[in-house]
Amino acid sequence: MIPYIKLLALSVKLLTRPLANYVRQFSIQNNHNFKHMRSRGILIRLGRSHFSLEQKMDRVLLGVRQDSSFFIKKQNDEQALLRGIDSFTELLIYSVVIGISSYEIITGQIKASREKQENSQQFE
């Protein structure tokens, strides 16, 4: 099961690469534009939180204790921005995939319940 999840995650990363490159070029070109500074800050925070979460997960998987002697080094703004853009595009694609599949499941259940009600009304 886990290899399939990793394969799915890898394929989503592969599919989000063009979108991530577009957002990355847009953020680099509009680096000094004041309107986009808020979104840039949000992407930097997202990148830093993704990095620290990844470091904590790696330590748990490797069996390293979470003592205070370990310190997660903060990334600089550019690295965090790039990681935040990648995380944002992956979250966007995952939310679209989950939304579409949820919509299909819900509409299928509604259709099945309608057919069941129609069938029960015909037999009465």
N, C-alpha and C positions, 0 to 999 in steps of 0.2 A: 504494500500500500504506500509506504513512504517513498520508494523510488518513483511511483507514479505522481505523487504530489510534487516531488522535486522536478520531475520532467515537465509537469504542468507549469510550475513556477518559472522554469527556465524558458519554456516556450512563450510565456507572457512577457518575460523580460526581453526576449528576442523581438516580439511583436511591438513592444513599446519603444524600442530603440529609435525609430524614425521620429516619433512624437517627442521623445526626450531630446533628440538633437535639435528639433525645431524650437522647442521652448528654451533650450540652452542658448541657441544663437540669438533668440529674441531678448533674453535677459542680459546677455553680454552686450548687445548693440544698444540697449536702452539702460545701460548701467547708471547713467547720470540723470535720468529722467525722474523727476520728483514723484510723479503719479505712480510709478511702479516700485518705489522704495518700500512701500508697505508689503507688497506681495513678495518682494525680494527678501525682506526680513522674515516673513512667514516661511519661505522656502529654506532659508538658512536655519531657522529653528527646527524645521522638520528634518533637515539633513543631520543636524547635531543629535536630535533625539533618536533618529534611526541608527546613527553610528553608535551611540551609547547603548541602545537596546541590543544591537548586534554584538557588541563587546561583552555585555552581560550574558547573553545566550551562549556565546562561545565559551565563556568561563564555566558556565553551568555544565555544558556538554563535555568539557575537558575535565571536569571534576575539581576545578580550582576553587578554593574557599573564597568567600566574599569578605575578606578582612579589610580593615581600613588601610592596610599597607598597600593595597592596589589602588591605583589612581587611573581614571580614564582621561587620557589627554584630549583636550578640546581641539577640534579641527579649526583651521583658519577659515575665513569667510568664503573663499573661492571653492575650497574642497567641500565645505558644508553646503554651498549653493548647488554644486553639481550633484551631490548625493541627494539633496532635497528635491531637485528636479526629477531625478530618476525615481525617487520614492513617490512623488506626486503623480507622475505618469502611470506608474504601476498601480497605485491606489485608484486612479481614474479608470483604468482598464478593468481591474478587478471589480469595481463597483458596477460598471456597465454589464459585465458578464453575470454577476450575481443578480443584478436587477432584471435582466432579460430572462434568466432562468427562473427567478421567482415569479415573474409575470406569467410565464408559460405554465408553471405549476398551478398557480392560482386560477388562471382561466380554464385550465383543464379540469380542476376540481369543481369549478362552478358549472361548467358544461356537463360534467358527469352527474352532479346533483340535480340539474334541470332534467336531464334524460331520465334519471331515476324517478323523479316526481311525475313526469309525463307517463312513464311506464306504469307506475302505481295507480295513476288516475284512469288509465285505459282499462285496467283489470278490475276496477271497482264498479 
